[in-house]
């Protein structure tokens, strides 16, 4: 009989400390400065799906709230959601999904941000030149400090997976990690989700992590075909 267990593993809130840095050292240092500053500054982050943009935005918002007002807007915010607290920090995710009214609201905030000492942290799926936005807003974003969030290479992903498994008390050998990297999705959140499922399965069945159990966890995801391009 399968033993049913509650998943009591703590879920870590996004922070700059638990972000897997990889080649993004300069970006993280800049985000720490932005969170602590009470002056105008504007940063724009972009990168492929799964690179960690949303994690960085949430982490910066949490850090900023210790010192200054901060507002994080995601999930297609409306124009009326945009506010500009003097000396605060406005963070907007997925700017390329904003409707016309929200784009106008963000453009107007850009025009007053320096006067208000407002910090701006924006993120999108493409560099400014390729954003499908109003030209005036796209130009403003292009004047910000722009960072591409670099994805991890396989060696860095393997280290992240081993660390995640260790934090959950899950014993996985290097062979399982290599198999997961070869057959799982390429983005780190999906890979970590497979490990989480594997951990729950081993606890429920009171078994060690094995290749058959890992394959079972992978089958619950829509693993892309070998010839299918990575998600962007």
Helices and strands as residue ranges (DSSP letters): H 25-36, E 41-46, H 53-64, E 70-73, G 79-81, E 89-92, G 95-97, H 100-116, E 119-124, G 128-130, H 135-142, E 145-148, H 154-168, H 174-183, H 188-205, H 211-219
